[in-house]
Amino acid sequence: MNSFNDFGLAEPILRALSEEKYVTPTPIQAQTIPLLLAKRDVIGIAQTGTGKTAAFALPILNHLAANRVRPQPKTCRVLVLSPTRELSGQILDSFRAYGRHLRIHSALAIGGVSMGAQVRSLLNGLDVLVATPGRLLDLIQSNALRLSGVEVFVLDEADRMLDMGFIRDIRKIVAKLPAQRQTLMFSATMPEDIAELGRQMLKDPAKVSVAPQATTVERIAQRIVHVDRGSKPKMLSDLIQQEQNVDRVLVFTRTKHGADKVVRGLNKDGISAEAIHGNKSQNQRERVLKDFRDGRVKTLVATDIAARGIDVDGISHVINFDLPNIPESYVHRIGRTARAGADGIAISLCSHDELPFLRDIEKLIRMAIPATGTASQPRPGARAPQQPNGRNGNGHGRPAKQGQRRDGGRNERGGQRNGQKRNHERNDQHQSRNGNGRHQAPPAHAGQGPRPIASTQPVSSDFAKVSFMQPR
């Protein structure tokens, strides 16, 4: 398909696409849209920035345009789940942009804001509801929403949901959906837990993969800078000030406290920077993102909540101040640059105690990243890098504050619901595959030699040993 006109989409959708200056579909759109128009379930593997939101939004809007039915009160016809508030907002913006001539009733259900407006928006029913899992369950349990009318269910960024500990919530939500529905699942990577979720949710799905699983974008120039942990702040300031063609810089830290500390250090060095993470209010996050998008803020420091939630063109550099302890997060982080055909640069600062994380990353992306500098051995008794810990993943093992929700929301009465039933904080931190919230790095020995070059042997295909042919 060389043009959106070839898909047979409704004229109002084509008119909106023309107004958005969209002419040629991306590979994920060319493969996915015909399958969805044919009412197939689809599981897609696609990196960020490939146009997958339009790949599912356009055929869904076409379905709504062809089947004009008033939704029942407190129901929605289309349910889209995404892991973060920012990503949810961007998905809803896409639905409204492409469906501006269709009079589609849509709304957002996310934490960090009052539930009152969201409850009111559901009273007369919705065509499209985009939500984060925690707030969606709030609405269901308060009898503000019923899922019996869902015709199309979309699970976006499924592997991110797994990282953030949402799989149990997803299963609860899927159990409330009607059996007769169209289901779409998109993921940047395909770990076994996500494959198992796909087997349970989808019925004879078509498989679409537009890029090798967990590979990094070829247009991104990646490099590692070996540096002592204590020298990282100065190295970061030097990089931002000395790198050429710096437009917008996105810096990733592993913790929220670390992000604030990095911002203070940059400001002290005369570099204007802002932070975005789960401890910021929704209004603060929206303001900072707008300033970053408009160019008023050139350096944004973020935790992994932003790895999939920030869709900003013109990010020239991504800098990993801390290497991620989950290797897939590296792919998601650096995917914020080199979007829309542009080139990008990804620089990672690696201290000696992060070498195990680096090896995991290189194994995942099947390449050795060019490196400069030499990190010295850690001093005896040196403090290890802070890891996500505790049932909240807040890095300190302390319980969540009273009423705190994973997606930044609060219970209506301000109390913690059902004791410890759902007290994983859903922002910023990840649970590793061993299920205890920590990535156990092997100890670094004093006599350790140079890091080995990652294996470049071919790996099995995205769908090898994965069967999706079981009934829902």
N, C-alpha and C positions, 0 to 999 in steps of 0.2 A: 504494500500500500504506500503510494507516494504522496497522497493528499488526504486530508480529513474528509473531503467530499466523496472519497471512494468507499467509506464505511456505511453510507446510507443513514447517517444521523439526521435527526429532525432539523428542519430549517432554522428554528430559533437558536439551536445549539451552534450550528455552523455560522450563524450571524455573530454570535458572541465570540467564537474563535477568531473570526475575521477581525473583529474589533480589538482582540488581544494580539493581533498580528501573528497568530499561529497558522502555519500553512502545512508543514511537513511533519508527520508524526515521528516520534523517536522509536527506536527498536522495540522497547517494552510496550509502547502504545500500539505499534503495528501488529505485534503478536497477540496482545491481550484483548484489545477491543473487539475483534471479530468473535473470539471465544465467549466473551461476556454477552455480546448481543445474541449469541446462540444459546444463552441460558446455561452455560457450563459452569460448574465449580472450577476455580482456578487457584493454583498455588504458584506464586511467582518469586523468583530470586532476582533481586535487582539492587544495585548500589544506590546510595542517595544521589540525588541530582539527575536521575535518568528519566524523570517525567512520569513516574508511576502513579502519582495522584490523579493526573488527568486520565491515565489508563483505566482506572476504575470509575472515576467521576463521570466521564462522558457517557459510557453505556448505561450507567445507573440513571442519569438524567434522561437519557433517551427512553428508558423503561418507564419512568414517571410520566414523561410527556405522552407516551402511547397508551398509558393506562391511568386515565384521570379518575381517581377514586379519592373521596374525602376520607382522611384517616379518622379512626375512632378516637374519642377523647382519651387522653393519657396514654396514647400509643404513638409509635413511629413506624413508618414503612421501610425506612433504610436506617440501619445502625452502623456507624463507623467507630471502631475503638482504636485509640492511639495511646502511646505511653505517657506523653507529656502535654502540658497545657499549651505550650507554644506550637507544637506540631498540630494539635487539635484545632487551634485557631487558624493555622494556615490551610488545613484541609477544608474547613468551613468556608474560608475566603475563596478557595478554588471552586467549590460547589456554587457559591453565589455569583462568582464571575462568569462561569460557563453557563449557568442557568438564569442569568439576569432577565431573559425574555420569557421565562416559563412560569413565573409566579409560584415558585417553590417555597414552601414554608419550612424553614430550617432553624436550628438552634444549636448552642454549645452547652455542654454540661461538664464543667471542670471544677476542681477544687480551688481554694484560695479566694473565692468570692462567695457571697451569700447565695443560698439555695433558693431564696424566694423568687427571684426573677426567672430562674430555670423551671421552677414548679409552675409558675403562671404560663410560661411558654408552652408547656405540655398540656394544659387544660383542654384545648380544642384539638389536640393531636398535631403531629408533625410529619412532613414528608421525609426529612433528613435530620437525624440527630447525630452529632459528632461528640464523643465523650471520652473521658478517661475512666478506667475501671472503677476506682474507688468512689468517685462521685456518682457513677451510674448505679452502683449498688446502694448508695444512700437513697437515691430517688426511688429505686424499686422497693426498698424496705420501708420507706415512708408512704408507700402506696401512691406516689405521684406518677409512676410509670409502670406500664405493663408491656411485656415484650411479645405478647401473643400475636401482634399484627406485623411483625418484622417480615418483610419479603426478601430483603437483601442484607446480608451481614458481612461486614468487612473488618478483618483484623489486620491492622497495619503495624509494621515494625515488630513482628512477632518475636524475634530473637531479643529485642530490647525489652519486651514484656517479661521474657524469661529472666534476663539479667536483673531486672528490678523487682523480682519476686512476685509477679502478678499472675502466674500461671494458675494458681488455685482460684483466684477471682475470675479468671477467664472461664475456667471450667464451670463455676457457679452460674455465670452469665449464659454460657452455651446451653446449659441444662434447662434454662427457662425459655429458649427460643423454640418456635414451632419447627416440627420435623421437615415440613415442606418449605424450603427456602433456598436461595442461591447464596453460596458462601465463598468468599474470596479471602485468601491469606497471602500477605506479602512479607518478605523477610530478606535482610541483606546477607544472612548466613543461615545454614541449615544444621544446627546441632540436633542430636538425636531426640532430645526432649521436644523440640519443635516439630520434628518429623512425626513423633508419636501423637502430638496434638493434632496435626494435620490428618492423620489416619482416623482420629475420632470425630473430627468436625466435618470433613469434606467427603463428598460422595463422587467417586470416579472422577477426580479432578484432572483437568488438563494442566500440564507442567510447562512453565515458561521460565527460561533463564537467559538473561541478556548479558551476563558477565560471569566469569569463573567465580565460584564461591570464595568469598573472603579474600579477593585480590584487591590491590590498591590501584587507583586510577593512574593510567600510564602518564598522563600529563602532569602529575605531581612529582616534583624533584624532591626526593626524600634524603635526609641525612641525619646522622647521629652526632652529637657533640658530647664526648666523655668529659665529665667535670665533677669535681668534688661537690657533695651536697651543699656545703656551706658557701660555695662560690656560685651557686645557681642564680641568686638574685642579680648579682653584678653581670653575669653572663647574659641573662635575659635582657637587661637594660642595654647592654652593648649591642646585642643582636638587633633589637628594635631600632636603635639609633644608627647602626652602621650598615644594615642590609639595604640593598638597592631596590628601587621600585616598590617601596612599601606603601600600600594603600590602606587596607584594613588588616589588623592582626588579631587573631583569635588565640588566646592562651588557655591551655587546659591544666587544671590542677586536680589532684585526687580528692581533696576534701574542701568543704565550704570554708572552714577556718583558713586553710591554705590559700584559697582564692582571695579572701579579704587581705591577708598578709602580703600577697604578691602585689595587690593594688596599692597598698600603702607604700611598699618599696618603690614601685614605679613612679608614683606621685612624688616621692621624696627625690627621685632622680630627674624630675622635671618632665615626666611622660604622663600625659593625661590618660587615665584608664578608669574603667568601671567594672564591677563584678556582677555576675548573675548566677544565682543558685537558689536552692530550696528555702533558705531562710529569708529571702527577700519576699516582700508582698507582691501580689499579682500586679498592682499598679506600678511598683518600683521596677519590676521585670519588664513590663511593657514600655515604660519610659526609657529604660536603658537600651532595650532592643531598638526602639525607634531612633534614639540618638545615634546608635551604631549604624543602623541602616541608612540614616540621612547624612552620615559623615561627620556629625558633631563630636562623636567619640571614635577615635581611630584604633584604640586597643581595648578589647573586651576580654576579661578573664572569667572563665566559666568552669563549672564542674561538668560531669558527663551528662547531666540533664540536658545540656545544650547540644550534645553531639548529634542528636537527630532532630532537635527542636528549633534550630536556627536555620532559616532559609534566607540567606543574605547574599546577593551577588556582590562580586568585587572583593571578596576576602583573598588577599594576595598571599598571606602567610598564616599557617597554623603552627603554633609552637607548643610542644608538650613540655611544660615545666616539670611535671611528674609523668613518668611512663605509666600507662594504665596497667593494673594488675590483671585485667581480663583482656587477652590479646585481641578479641574481636572489637573491643572499644577503640583500638588504634585505627582500624579501618574506618569506623564511623566518625572518629574525630577528624582525621585528615580529609575525609570526604566533604568537609565544609568549604574547601578551596577547590580550584580547578573546575568550577561549575559553568554550565552553558558554553562549553567549548574553550574556556580560558585555561591558561596555565596557572600553576600554583606551586608553592614551596611549603614543605613540611619539615620542621626541625624539631628534634627531640633531645632534651637534655637528660643524659643518663649517668647517674652516679653508680659507684661500684655495687652498692646493695640492690640496684635495679637491674643488674645484668641478667638474672634469671627471667625477668619480665621481657627483656629484649630478646632473649633466645626464643621464648614462647611466641613473640610477635613475628620473628623471622621465620619460624617454623610454619606459622599460619599463612603468611603471605608468600612463602616459598621463595624467598630471596634474602640475601645479606644486604643490609642497608649500609651505604658508604658512611664511614665514621672518621671523625677527627678528634684530636685531643686524647688524653690518657687520664683516667680516673685512678686516684691512689687508693690503696687498701684502706678500709675503715679503721679508725682508731679503736683500741680495745675498749669495750664498753660503750661504743658509739650507738646511738639510738637508731633503730631500724625505721624505715619509712612507715608512716601511719597507714593502717589498713582499715577498710570497712569492717566494722565489728559490731557485735551485739545484735539483738533481734530487730533493731531499727536500722541497722546499717549506718549509724551516725558516727562511727569511728571511736566511740567511747564506751560502748556497752551499756549506756544508761537508757532507761525507758523513755519513751516519747513524752513530751510535755502533755499535760492533761488536755484532751480534745484534739491533739495534733493528728492529722491524717497524712497518708503517704503522698497524696497528690496535692498537698498544701491546704486541703480543706479542713473544716472543723465540724464536729457534730453540732446539730442545731442547739442542743442544750449545753454545749461547751465541754461535755464530759467525754471520757474515753469510753468507747462503746465496747461492751462485752469483755471488759477486762483486757487481757492480752490477746484477744482473738485476732485482731487485725492491726497490730502495732508496728508492722514494718514500715519504715518511712520510704515512700516511693520515689523521692527525689534523690538524685545525685549518686547514690551508692548502689553497688551491685552485689549479688550473691554469686559466689563462684560455683563451679559445677559440683564441688564436693558437698554443697548444701549448708555449709556453716558460715558463709559470708566472708570467708578469708581465702586469699590465694596464698597457699603455703609455699613460700620460696625456699629452695634448699639453701643451706648456709654457705656463705662465701668463705673459702679457705684461704689462708695467707699465701699458700703456694700455688694458687690457681693461675693457670696460663692464659694466653689470649683466648677470647671467645671463639668457638668454632663457627665456620660459615654454615648458614642454614642449608639444609638439604634442598636440592632443586629437583628431586625425583618427582615425576608426575603423580598426582593423587587421583583417587577415584572420582567419578563424576558426581555432580550435585545430588543425584537421585539414586546412586548406587545403594543397593541393599535396603531401599526404602519402598515399601509397598503402600500404595494409596487406594487399593482396589477393594477395601473392605467397606461394608455399608455403614452409614452414619449411625 
